[in-house]
Amino acid sequence: MQRHARSAFLGGAVVFPGGKVDPGDGGEHWAVRTAALPARIEEFASERATARALGVAACREALEEGAILPVDGPLPDAEVVGIQREFLAGTPLEACLGRRGLRLDLSALVPFSRWVTPEAEARRFDARFFLLALPAGQVGRHDDHETTMSFWAAPADVLERATRGEIFLAPPTSRALEHLSEVSDLRGAFALAAQQCLAPICPRFVAGEPSYLALPGDPSHEIRERRSAGPTRYVLREGRFISEDPPPPGNP
């Protein structure tokens, strides 16, 4: 989906649904409104309460921005839209679920990667990315507020649109799509996720001609071991970040 052009962070970029963890996401009331935690979630957060808050935030943002909600029972699209409407009108999400006898199915969230905004940025985030299979009967749609456009597409097709300059992708989104373009179905995507390194990736901004973001494992990054398969740089060319390996020693 595409963020609103006036958004303070990544305005106009094509992104996955997501946002900040709210204080209410960590409330004890979620102990009875959530099912099992995701596998490998302890690699994102060692404390159970924090891990649950991450899962709740991911589900809440998927509902708020994309009308998608994983729960422990049948939830047709019309009902999801109803919950979204109630929630956006001010009804707490746990109340929306409680009156329907539902719990969030956090086990449906599959940890995929973790990115931290470069130190050079004024606004910084520690973002955890999850995979989620679209729940049966749900469709998904953008909210026309924080996001202004949405679409379903194969990862390779999205990358091609970015290459043509039709859309802008931030490096974390681009890298996730690069990895997902290597598989052909959900089973392959989940198998890929099980192999992913979940250690935080904090790019280092290197100014120059051209400027670039160095990932762990790049000669310009202080962390020598790779934390993500693929090229170790995102080079800024004509307003786009291009995934590239560093030039051979001795080359400019």
Beta strands, then each sheet from edge to edge (+ up, - down):
strand 1: 2-3
strand 2: 110-116
strand 3: 126-131
strand 4: 147-149
strand 5: 204-206
strand 6: 212-214
strand 7: 233-237
strand 8: 240-244
sheet 1: 1+ 4-
sheet 2: 2+ 3-
sheet 3: 5+ 6- 7+ 8-
end
